[in-house]
Amino acid sequence: MAINNPYQSYQANSVQTASPGELTLMLYNGCLKFIKLARKAIEEKNVEERNTNLLKAQKIIQELMVTLNMDYEVAKSMMMMYDYIYRRLVEANIKADAAILDEVEEYVTEFRDTWKQVIQLNRQQQYAQGGQV
């Protein structure tokens, strides 16, 4: 009989019960995590780890791209930024360039922080209207 890892169970439950906004926040946080791990791998000259983590970051950016609702004008601007970030991640991987990761990390952090504010404002509005949070 296999014993479940409590942390893995918690993570799976967090994803399954998260709102779409919270899932997007998780994607941003995951992308930042993989960028940091890739930077460490570059410093340690670990090509395999660099590649693995940058591919994960790229997949997250791709997921963010496909979930955009292109009916809104802001989504078109975001798509251009995601495309730029994606191309820079590829370039950072090819060149093993941590400076590119610094630039990309700033953009992803900005998106994440803005998204976090949107979630908080949405919760405050729901609470003020007497709705469920």
C-alpha positions, 0 to 999 in steps of 0.5 A, a space after each residue: 500500500 502506497 503512503 500519500 505524501 501529505 504535501 502532494 495531496 495538499 498541492 493537488 487539493 489546492 489546484 483542484 479547488 482554486 478559482 481561475 484567478 488563483 490558478 493564474 497566480 499559481 502559474 506566475 509563481 511556478 514560472 518565477 520558481 523555474 526561472 530562479 532554478 534555471 538561473 542557479 543552474 546557469 551559475 553552476 554550469 548545469 546544462 540539463 537543469 537549465 534546460 529542464 527548468 527553462 522548458 517548464 517556464 516556457 510551457 507555463 508562458 504558453 499556457 498563459 497565452 492559450 488562456 487569454 480571452 482575445 475579445 479584450 484589447 488588453 489581452 492583445 497587449 498581454 499576448 505580445 508581452 507573453 510572446 516576447 517573454 517566451 522568446 527571451 526564455 528560449 534565448 536565455 536557454 540557448 545562450 545560458 544568459 542569466 541577464 536575460 532571466 533577470 529581465 524576464 523575471 521582472 516582467 513575470 513578477 510585475 504580471 504576478 503582482 498585478 494579478 494578485 492585486 486584481 484577485 484581492 480587489 475582486 474579493 473585496 468587492 464580493 465581500 462588500 456586496 455580501 457575496 461569498 469570498 
